[in-house]
C-alpha cells in the first residue's frame, strides 16, 4: 500500500518518459538491456522497469527499491552508490549549469557534452557523455572506473 501511495504522489507531481537502459559489465563482458519509464520531480526520480516489475523511488535523499510491491533492501554502501548515481541524474535533468560546473569540467564533442568529475565522483566515475534536445537530455552514458557503463536513451526524443 505504501508503494502505491508513494508512486501516485510522485507521478502526479511530475511527468515521465520512456527509456532504454543498457548496462555493460566489464567483469562479465556482457550487456543487459532494460526498458521502462522514468519520471523526474524537483528533488527526486522514479524509475519503473517494464520487464521485471522492479522500480526505484528516490526522493529528497530517500531511496526505496521494489520488486512488485515487495521492498528490497540494500546495504549502506550500495545505497550510497545508487544515491550518488540518482543525484547525478536529477542534477543533469534539472540542467542547472552552475551546479553541474561545480562538480564537472564540461567540454563539447560535436553535439555531445563530455563531463569529467572534479571531486568525490572521480573515485568511481571516469566521465559522462550527454546529449540534449533543447534543455532535456536525449541520452546519457556513464563510464565507471571499473570499465562498466550505463547508457540511458530517452525514447520520446529524437537522438
N, C-alpha and C positions, 0 to 999 in steps of 0.2 A: 504494500500500500504506500509506504514511504517513497519507494522508487517511482511509482506512478504519479504521485503528487509532485515530487521534485521535477520530473520530466514535464508535466503540464505547466508548472510555473515557469520553468526555464524556456520552454518552447513558445510560450505565449508572450514573452518579453523580447523575443528576438526572431531572426529568420534563419532558415537553413538552406544548404545547398548540397547536392550530391557530389561525391568524390570517389576517386580510385586511389588506393594507397598501395604502394609496392615497397615491401621491406626486403632488403638484401642482407643476409647473414654471411659475412666473410668466413667465419669459422666452419660453416657447413657448405659454403659455396652454393647457396640456394636462395631463390627469391620466392616470396609468397605475396599474392595479391588479394586485397580486400576491397569491398565496395560498401558504401554506406552514405550516411548523411551527417553533415557537421553543421552545428548551429553555434553562433557566437553571441554572447551578451557583453555588456560593458566590462565585466570582471571575470568572465568565465567562458567555457566552451562545453558543449555536449556532443559526443560522438556516438553514433549508433551504427554498428556493423550489421549489414543485411544477412550475410551467410550464416553467421553463428549466434545470432541473437545476443551479442555482447554489447555493452555500452559503457561509456565513460562520462561521468559528470564531474566537472571541475569548476567550482565557483568560489571566488574570493579566497583561494588557497586551500579549499577543502576538496579532497579527491575521493570519489566513490566509483567503484567498478562493479558491474553487474553481469552475471550470466543469466539471462532471463530476468527473473525477479530476485534471484539469489545474489546477495552482495559477496564479492570476492575480497579477500584481504591480502595486502602486500606488506612486506617488511618495510622498515623505515627507509632503508637505502633505495629500494625500488620506488617508494612513494616520492622521495626527493628527486630521483632521476626523472620520473614521469611528470612530476610537478614542474620541474625546470623546463622540460620539453613543451608542456602545455602553456607555460608562461610565455615562452618564445613565440608560439603560435598566436597567442592572444595579442602580444605586442606587435607582431608583424601584421596581423589582420587590422588592428587599430590604425596602423600606418602613422604612428607618432614619430616623426623624423628625429626630433630631439632625443627622445628616449632610445630609439634604435641606434643613433650615433654615439650615445653614451656607452653602449655595450659592444658595438661592432664598428670596424672600419669597413666602409662601403665603397665599392668600385662598380663600374658598369662594364659588361662584356656584351656588346650588341644590345638586345632588349632585356638582358638578364642582369639583375643586381647580384653581386657577389659580396657576402657579408663574412668578414673574418672576426672571430670573437676576440675581445680585448682582455677580459678578466677571468672569473671563475669558469665560464663556459669553455675556455681554452683547454681545461683539464679533460673534457670529454668530447668536444666538438671541434672539427677541423675548419669547416666552413658551411655556409648555407648559400644555395643558389635560389633565386626568387624571380618570378616573372609576374608582373602586374598587368591587369587590363583596367585602365583607369586607376582608381585607388585600391581596388580589390585584387587579391592575388589569384592568379590562374594556376600556378603550380609553385611548389616549394620542395626543395630537396636538401636534406640534412646529411652531411658527411661526418661520421663519427671517427674518433681516434682509433677505434678497433677495426676500422675499414668497413663497418656496417653502414648502410644508407637507409633512409626513409624518404620516399618521394610521394607527395600528395598532389594529385591533379584534380582540379575542380571541374566537374563535368558540365556545369552550367555555363562555362566560359569558353570562348574560342581560344585555343592555345596550341 
